[in-house]
C-alpha cells in the first residue's frame, strides 16, 4: 500500500511541473527573506 503511494507521488510530478514548483518555491523563499530583512 505504502509502495503504491510512493509510485503515484513520483509519477504525479512531471519534470515540467517539478521545475515550475522549484522555481516557484525559490520565489516564495526570496519574498519571505526580503520581508524578514525589511
Secondary structure, DSSP 8 states (H G I E B T S, - for coil): -HHHHHHHHHHHS-HHHHHHHHHHHHHHHHHHHHHHH-
